[in-house]
């Protein structure tokens, strides 16, 4: 998805802490496209779960403040399949209530 499309969809809103969508730590911009899930596990499952929950909180904050719920779906769609998941993915998804 191009940056222009992302900005159009998110209306280029900033959250209270002045973090634009492109500054979220789990997003990566490649040329004119965003990868919505780009993380590096540390190898320590417990630490990675904590990191994932922190990322979940940042994503949730952005979704609420920018009124931009598609972020969660796009993150999940870019996550690795089950065998390649780390604690970061587990912690991120655990953050969100049922």
N, CA and C of each residue as an Amber inpcrd file, in Angstrom:
protein
   294
   0.8570000  -1.1650000   0.0000000   0.0000000   0.0000000   0.0000000
   0.9040000   1.2300000   0.0000000   0.5720000   2.1970000  -0.7930000
   1.4240000   3.3690000  -0.9070000   1.2580000   4.3040000   0.2830000
   2.2680000   5.1050000   0.5130000   2.2230000   6.0530000   1.6300000
   1.0500000   7.0160000   1.4660000   0.8060000   7.4600000   0.2330000
  -0.3080000   8.3840000   0.0030000  -1.6280000   7.7490000   0.4060000
  -1.7870000   6.4650000   0.1000000  -3.0250000   5.7640000   0.4620000
  -3.1330000   5.6450000   1.9780000  -2.0370000   5.3230000   2.6440000
  -2.0430000   5.2160000   4.1040000  -2.4190000   6.5640000   4.7030000
  -1.7960000   7.6180000   4.2160000  -2.0910000   8.9380000   4.7610000
  -3.5390000   9.3280000   4.4980000  -4.0460000   8.9650000   3.3290000
  -5.4420000   9.2620000   3.0250000  -6.3560000   8.5010000   3.9750000
  -6.0840000   7.2120000   4.1820000  -6.9340000   6.3990000   5.0430000
  -6.8560000   6.8300000   6.4990000  -5.6620000   7.1650000   6.9410000
  -5.5020000   7.5560000   8.3400000  -5.7150000   9.0430000   8.5510000
  -5.9190000   9.7550000   7.4670000  -6.1060000  11.2080000   7.5110000
  -4.9010000  11.8890000   8.1560000  -3.7640000  11.1580000   8.1280000
  -2.5120000  11.6570000   8.6730000  -2.6750000  12.1990000  10.0840000
  -3.5400000  11.5480000  10.8670000  -3.7460000  11.9680000  12.2540000
  -2.5150000  11.6810000  13.0880000  -2.3500000  12.4550000  14.1130000
  -1.3140000  12.2140000  15.1020000  -1.9990000  11.8580000  16.4150000
  -1.3900000  10.9690000  17.1480000  -1.9230000  10.6210000  18.4550000
  -1.4230000  11.6320000  19.4790000  -1.9160000  11.5300000  20.6870000
  -1.5670000  12.5060000  21.7250000  -0.0650000  12.6420000  21.9190000
   0.6540000  11.5400000  21.7860000   2.1010000  11.6270000  21.9940000
   2.8340000  12.0290000  20.7140000   2.0790000  12.5460000  19.7420000
   2.6420000  13.0510000  18.4890000   3.2740000  11.9680000  17.6310000
   2.8480000  10.7270000  17.7720000   3.3810000   9.6450000  16.9670000
   2.4860000   9.4090000  15.7670000   3.0130000   9.6580000  14.5820000
   2.2800000   9.3480000  13.3670000   2.3510000   7.8430000  13.1310000
   1.4490000   7.3530000  12.3060000   1.4180000   5.9180000  12.0220000
   2.7740000   5.4360000  11.5290000   3.4510000   6.2290000  10.7370000
   4.7380000   5.8070000  10.1870000   5.8410000   5.7240000  11.2340000
   5.6130000   6.2440000  12.4340000   6.6180000   6.1890000  13.4990000
   6.3950000   5.0560000  14.4890000   5.3550000   4.2700000  14.3030000
   5.1290000   3.1470000  15.2110000   6.2820000   2.1530000  15.0560000
   6.8150000   1.6140000  16.1640000   8.0510000   0.8230000  16.1070000
   7.9370000  -0.5030000  15.3730000   6.7440000  -0.9990000  15.1570000
   6.5820000  -2.2890000  14.4870000   6.2610000  -2.1400000  13.0060000
   6.1710000  -0.9150000  12.5090000   5.9580000  -0.6500000  11.0930000
   7.2770000  -0.3110000  10.4280000   7.3580000  -0.6470000   9.1570000
   8.5570000  -0.3480000   8.3860000   8.1210000   0.1770000   7.0270000
   8.7790000   1.1970000   6.5700000   8.4720000   1.7510000   5.2570000
   9.5370000   1.2990000   4.2750000   9.1090000   0.6560000   3.2010000
   9.9920000   0.2530000   2.1130000   9.6080000   1.0610000   0.8870000
  10.4650000   1.9730000   0.4920000  10.1670000   2.8570000  -0.6380000
   8.8240000   3.5200000  -0.4210000   7.8200000   3.1660000  -1.2260000
   6.5100000   3.8120000  -1.0810000   5.4740000   2.8850000  -0.4590000
   5.9190000   1.7940000   0.1700000   4.9920000   0.8520000   0.8000000
   5.3200000   0.6670000   2.2730000   4.2720000   0.3920000   3.0520000
   4.4400000   0.0790000   4.4680000   4.3520000  -1.4270000   4.6560000
   5.1950000  -1.9350000   5.5470000   5.0450000  -3.2910000   6.0770000
   4.5020000  -3.0700000   7.4730000   3.3070000  -3.5830000   7.7300000
   2.6310000  -3.2720000   8.9810000   3.0870000  -4.1380000  10.1480000
   3.9030000  -5.1380000   9.8740000   4.4490000  -5.9310000  10.9700000
   5.8800000  -6.2960000  10.6260000   6.8210000  -5.5760000  11.1860000
   8.2400000  -5.8100000  10.9540000   8.9410000  -5.7360000  12.3040000
   9.1600000  -6.8910000  12.9190000   9.7480000  -6.9470000  14.2600000
  10.9150000  -7.9290000  14.2660000  11.7720000  -7.7780000  15.2790000
  12.8950000  -8.6930000  15.4680000  12.8400000  -9.2500000  16.8840000
  12.5020000 -10.5110000  17.0220000  12.4740000 -11.1220000  18.3560000
  13.8770000 -11.1410000  18.9700000  13.9150000 -11.0370000  20.2890000
  15.1930000 -11.0500000  21.0020000  15.6720000 -12.4690000  21.2740000
  14.7340000 -13.4130000  21.2130000  15.0720000 -14.7840000  21.5700000
  14.6350000 -15.1220000  22.9870000  14.3090000 -14.1140000  23.7730000
  13.7930000 -14.3110000  25.1280000  12.2700000 -14.1860000  25.0500000
  11.5910000 -15.3100000  25.1590000  10.1420000 -15.3440000  24.9450000
   9.3910000 -14.3840000  25.8690000   9.7470000 -14.3560000  27.1460000
   9.0540000 -13.4840000  28.1080000   9.2690000 -12.0090000  27.7530000
  10.4990000 -11.6400000  27.4290000  10.7700000 -10.2530000  27.0250000
  10.0220000  -9.9000000  25.7480000   9.9970000 -10.8420000  24.8160000
   9.2960000 -10.5960000  23.5570000   7.7960000 -10.4290000  23.7780000
   7.2260000 -11.1860000  24.6920000   5.8010000 -11.0230000  25.0130000
   5.5300000  -9.6330000  25.5830000   6.4200000  -9.1640000  26.4580000
   6.2750000  -7.8100000  27.0060000   6.3690000  -6.7590000  25.8880000
   7.3250000  -6.9430000  25.0060000   7.4600000  -6.0250000  23.8680000
   6.1910000  -6.0350000  23.0270000   5.6590000  -7.2090000  22.7730000
   4.4340000  -7.3280000  21.9940000   3.2570000  -6.6170000  22.6410000
   3.1450000  -6.7410000  23.9690000   2.0580000  -6.0420000  24.6700000
   2.2500000  -4.5220000  24.5850000   3.4960000  -4.0670000  24.6740000
   3.7700000  -2.6330000  24.5150000   3.3780000  -2.1710000  23.1080000
   3.7080000  -2.9720000  22.1130000   3.3230000  -2.6360000  20.7370000
   1.8030000  -2.6310000  20.5870000   1.1400000  -3.5640000  21.2610000
  -0.3230000  -3.5870000  21.2300000  -0.9010000  -2.3170000  21.8240000
  -0.3240000  -1.8550000  22.9160000  -0.8030000  -0.6220000  23.5440000
  -0.6000000   0.5710000  22.6240000   0.5450000   0.6290000  21.9520000
   0.7970000   1.7240000  21.0070000  -0.1740000   1.6710000  19.8330000
  -0.3990000   0.4710000  19.3260000  -1.3430000   0.3250000  18.2050000
  -2.7440000   0.7390000  18.6360000  -3.1620000   0.2830000  19.8130000
  -4.5010000   0.6220000  20.3040000  -4.6330000   2.1330000  20.4890000
  -3.6120000   2.7530000  21.0670000  -3.6330000   4.2060000  21.2700000
  -3.7920000   4.9200000  19.9250000  -3.0400000   4.4790000  18.9420000
  -3.1390000   5.1130000  17.6270000  -4.5240000   4.8870000  17.0140000
  -5.0370000   3.6780000  17.1240000  -6.3510000   3.3830000  16.5360000
  -7.4430000   4.2420000  17.1590000  -7.3830000   4.4490000  18.4730000
  -8.3970000   5.2530000  19.1570000  -8.2290000   6.7260000  18.8170000
  -7.0190000   7.2440000  18.9920000  -6.7850000   8.6630000  18.7920000
  -6.9890000   9.0910000  17.3430000  -6.6140000   8.2350000  16.3950000
  -6.7440000   8.5840000  14.9780000  -8.0360000   8.0420000  14.3740000
  -8.8550000   7.3440000  15.1790000 -10.0730000   6.7120000  14.6810000
  -9.7430000   5.8690000  13.4510000  -8.7910000   4.9530000  13.6310000
  -8.2190000   4.2050000  12.5190000  -8.0810000   2.7260000  12.8670000
  -9.1970000   2.0250000  12.9430000  -9.1940000   0.6130000  13.3290000
  -8.5620000  -0.3350000  12.3090000  -8.4410000   0.0030000  11.0140000
  -7.8100000  -0.9440000  10.0820000  -6.3740000  -1.3180000  10.4440000
  -5.7260000  -0.5270000  11.2810000  -4.3420000  -0.8230000  11.6470000
  -4.1980000  -2.2340000  12.2100000  -5.0890000  -2.6560000  13.0680000
  -4.9940000  -3.9930000  13.6660000  -5.0570000  -5.0740000  12.5920000
  -5.9870000  -4.9670000  11.6960000  -6.1350000  -5.9600000  10.6290000
  -4.8860000  -6.0100000   9.7660000  -4.3630000  -4.8530000   9.4060000
  -3.1790000  -4.8270000   8.5480000  -1.9650000  -5.4150000   9.2490000
  -1.8370000  -5.1770000  10.5510000  -0.7370000  -5.7870000  11.3120000
  -0.8560000  -7.3020000  11.2930000  -2.0430000  -7.7970000  11.5770000
  -2.2520000  -9.2460000  11.6230000  -1.9840000  -9.8710000  10.2650000
  -2.4050000  -9.2090000   9.2060000  -2.1960000  -9.7610000   7.8650000
  -0.7170000  -9.8460000   7.4980000   0.1230000  -9.0030000   8.0920000
   1.5640000  -9.0340000   7.8120000   2.3520000  -9.9060000   8.7910000
   1.6980000 -10.4690000   9.7850000   2.3910000 -11.3260000  10.7460000
   2.7500000 -12.6720000  10.1170000   3.8300000 -13.3030000  10.6390000
   4.2110000 -14.6200000  10.1140000   3.1970000 -15.6860000  10.5250000
   3.2540000 -16.7750000   9.8360000   2.3860000 -17.9130000  10.1600000
   2.8010000 -18.5360000  11.4910000   1.9630000 -19.4160000  11.9940000
   2.1100000 -20.0090000  13.3300000   3.5290000 -20.4920000  13.6390000
   4.1360000 -21.2370000  12.7610000   5.4440000 -21.8260000  13.0680000
   6.5530000 -20.7820000  13.1940000   6.3450000 -19.5950000  12.6410000
   7.3580000 -18.5560000  12.6860000   7.0430000 -17.4330000  13.6690000
   5.9700000 -17.5640000  14.4280000   5.5890000 -16.5260000  15.3910000
   6.5490000 -16.4940000  16.5660000   6.6940000 -15.3300000  17.1280000
   7.5160000 -15.1610000  18.3270000   6.6280000 -14.6610000  19.4610000
   7.2380000 -14.4320000  20.5920000   6.5140000 -13.8560000  21.7110000
   5.9870000 -12.4630000  21.4080000   6.6190000 -11.7700000  20.4610000
   6.1460000 -10.4280000  20.1210000   4.7400000 -10.5060000  19.5380000
   4.5090000 -11.4280000  18.6320000   3.1660000 -11.5900000  18.0700000
   2.1730000 -12.0340000  19.1330000   2.5930000 -12.9730000  19.9690000
   1.7200000 -13.4690000  21.0370000   1.3350000 -12.3380000  21.9810000
   2.3130000 -11.5790000  22.4520000   2.0360000 -10.4710000  23.3600000
   1.1670000  -9.4040000  22.7240000   1.4270000  -9.0840000  21.4690000
   0.6380000  -8.0840000  20.7490000  -0.8250000  -8.4980000  20.7100000
  -1.0850000  -9.7330000  20.3140000  -2.4740000 -10.1860000  20.1980000
  -3.1280000 -10.3760000  21.5480000  -2.3610000 -10.7490000  22.5830000
  -2.9090000 -10.8790000  23.9270000  -3.3820000  -9.5400000  24.4840000
  -2.7680000  -8.4530000  24.0120000  -3.1360000  -7.1290000  24.5210000
  -4.6090000  -6.8090000  24.2550000  -5.1170000  -7.2480000  23.1270000
  -6.4580000  -6.8670000  22.7160000  -7.5010000  -7.7500000  23.3930000
  -8.5140000  -7.1270000  24.0120000  -9.5440000  -7.8950000  24.7150000
 -10.4120000  -8.6840000  23.7510000 -11.0520000  -9.6770000  24.3000000
 -11.9600000 -10.5060000  23.4890000 -13.1890000  -9.7380000  23.1250000
